[in-house]
Amino acid sequence: METKVRKRSVSEVLRGHLMAIIFFVAVFGFFIYGISSAERNSASEGRKVLEDNLRKAVVSCYALEGAYPASVQYLEENYGLTYDKDKYAIGYVAFASNIMPDMQVIELEEGEETAP
């Protein structure tokens, strides 16, 4: 029994390899897109968690002491508020001890620093 081997032309071989390369590039592109999307979502969630923790600490202070805290440092020292100062800045303006302060969490860009 004799088997016949069909010779493929150079264009057929290149076409087969080209399809594999295109498929690989497409899969790799979707993979990179998924990673960057997950990273963006993670950063957004981190900011939301910090906002929630800040608000809880402020409300706890008011409930226990009868006055809103004058600064974020007070919350760090007395209520255990912690956050990554290289990644986030907190805008905190206390108007009066019986009025809830204006609070804002700002996500810092890479290499950006906060004022001392």
ChimeraX attribute file (.defattr): number of C-alpha atoms within 10 A of each C-alpha:
attribute: neighborCount
match mode: 1-to-1
recipient: residues
	/A:1	3
	/A:2	4
	/A:3	5
	/A:4	6
	/A:5	6
	/A:6	6
	/A:7	7
	/A:8	8
	/A:9	8
	/A:10	8
	/A:11	9
	/A:12	11
	/A:13	10
	/A:14	11
	/A:15	11
	/A:16	10
	/A:17	12
	/A:18	12
	/A:19	11
	/A:20	12
	/A:21	12
	/A:22	11
	/A:23	12
	/A:24	11
	/A:25	12
	/A:26	11
	/A:27	12
	/A:28	12
	/A:29	11
	/A:30	10
	/A:31	12
	/A:32	11
	/A:33	12
	/A:34	11
	/A:35	10
	/A:36	11
	/A:37	11
	/A:38	12
	/A:39	12
	/A:40	10
	/A:41	10
	/A:42	12
	/A:43	12
	/A:44	12
	/A:45	12
	/A:46	15
	/A:47	17
	/A:48	13
	/A:49	11
	/A:50	19
	/A:51	17
	/A:52	12
	/A:53	16
	/A:54	23
	/A:55	15
	/A:56	14
	/A:57	21
	/A:58	24
	/A:59	17
	/A:60	17
	/A:61	18
	/A:62	17
	/A:63	11
	/A:64	9
	/A:65	10
	/A:66	12
	/A:67	17
	/A:68	23
	/A:69	23
	/A:70	16
	/A:71	14
	/A:72	20
	/A:73	13
	/A:74	14
	/A:75	19
	/A:76	14
	/A:77	10
	/A:78	11
	/A:79	16
	/A:80	12
	/A:81	17
	/A:82	14
	/A:83	16
	/A:84	8
	/A:85	12
	/A:86	14
	/A:87	18
	/A:88	19
	/A:89	17
	/A:90	17
	/A:91	13
	/A:92	14
	/A:93	14
	/A:94	16
	/A:95	12
	/A:96	12
	/A:97	13
	/A:98	12
	/A:99	11
	/A:100	17
	/A:101	19
	/A:102	10
	/A:103	16
	/A:104	14
	/A:105	15
	/A:106	13
	/A:107	17
	/A:108	14
	/A:109	10
	/A:110	8
	/A:111	7
	/A:112	11
	/A:113	13
	/A:114	11
	/A:115	5
	/A:116	3
